[in-house]
Amino acid sequence: MLLFSLYSGLICPVGGGAVERARFFFLNCAICPGGYLICPHRENTMHASMIIRPYKLSQMEFGTFTVAGYSVAGEESVIIAPELDCVFDIGKCPREALTVNHVLLSHGHMDHAAGLPYYFSQRDFQGAGQGTVLVGENLVRPLQNLMQAWGAVEGHVPPARFVGMRDGDEHEIRRGLVAKAFSVKHLPTSLGFSVVDVRQKLKQEFSSLDGPALVELKAKGVTITNRVEYPLIAYPGDTGRANFSSLPHVANARVLLLECTFFDPDHVKRARAGKHLHIKDLPMVLEGMNNEHIVIVHVTRRTNMGLARKILKKSLPKEVSERITFLMSRRLIEEQ
């Protein structure tokens, strides 16, 4: 028997030593999303049959909206909220992401942004409209250049709209629903995004007036309503140590999509160097956060999920850990 890794293209004889085989699996097969080939070996021929792990998005329901996503550090991050008409990062652009009109792009790393040309090209091909990407303003020109370069390869530049955002900026997704940008600690061009349900509530002093009286006040230019915000979901994207409790649209969002890349006690320095979160950071990061649901994303493929859950429970108070779910939980994927 031979083992052939789809990740590295290396062939490892099963008859080799146990240490060599284990090292081969760990460095190659274990991090390959598609699995590996098992090949019966004969003297002069080798026939291969492929073992495929189907690509599935994890799905979660949160009352008025759902999310479907895939997030593995260094591989791909894409989290779709179809009822909110947006996707947080685009990853490799799974087909489910083509149906939403807004991409909230946290930064330009390939595992978060690689699918953008495909997103615009396929939407153009399917007549679905150009789509809009909200992104840090310093990335607008490079992304426009990227689309031009890919258009030269493909022979056609699909329509694409990029909206440059800064910390504190808002963009209307649709009437009554806005995306808010906020600063995070990863790249200079990185932004987090929250999606907020915005409503207008009649001011208390006008509550006794009838319709015609309210219309008359509005005609005179009197503001008769207050803006009321209901934060639905927040996504800092990749980020270093930071606390967002001073931002109500993040701290009070019903759902917080929070990266926690590292769980190994020896990987704190790696987290600092890459400006990512380590499990040791979560007590500080979650201090003062009121999110009903906290979804951990961007875990490395080598992380043992069962062990990660145990470490998390030991690291956080029970009332916090009970609100936490892992996006890439096998249960959430296999139930679909």
Secondary structure, 3 states (H helix, E strand, C coil): CEEEECCCCCEEECCCCHHHHHHHHHHCHHHCCCCEEEECECCCCECCEECCCCCCCEEEECCCCEEEEEEECCCEEEEEEHHHCEEEEECCCCHHHHHCCEEECCCCCHHHHCCHHHHHHHHHHCCCCCCEEEEEHHHHHHHHHHHHHHHHHHCCCCCCEEEEECCCCEEEEECCEEEEEEECCCCCCCEEEEEEEEEEEECHHHCCCCHHHHHHHHHCCCCCEEEEEEEEEEEEECCCCCCCCCCHHHHCCCEEEEECCECCHHHHHHHHHHCCCEHHHHHHHCCCCCCCEEEEECECCCCCHHHHHHHHHHHCCHHHHCCEEECCCHHHHHCC
